[in-house]
Amino acid sequence: MHVGFLNHLSTLFAVVSKQPLVDYFIRMKITNLSGKKVLLIPGDNDPASGMPINANVIAMITKDVPVVEPNVPPLQFAVVDAETRKQFLLINGTQLITLRPVRNKNVIPINLVIGKPSK
């Protein structure tokens, strides 16, 4: 009986560890008022190079966030100057913004405004 329990337990662990990833999304409408080309850097580093946004444009970006349900963690974003990759710019008035992914890819996008570099 003890061996049967251990086999059952190992089967349970195998099932838990092989849960499929489910695509969740963060839709953003980003207005870049900084006057510079910038990079939107997601906290999961995907893509590692960041997402480029040209100066003085409105960009629509949908970020795919694969998750194991029911855990849907929020994701932080920062914005840096594309040229220096060091100088942080404000996004909605702060250096970091936290957004939560949703399952529906077609939700109304979150409005974000990139402003002048922070001091």
Buried (B, 14 or more C-beta within 10 A) or exposed (E): EEEEEEEEEEEEEEEEEEEEEEEBBBBBBBBBBBEBBBBBBBBBEBEEEBBEBEEEEEBEBEBEBEBEEEEBEEBBBBBBBBEEEEBBBBBBEEEEBEBEBBEEEEEEBBEBBBBEBEE
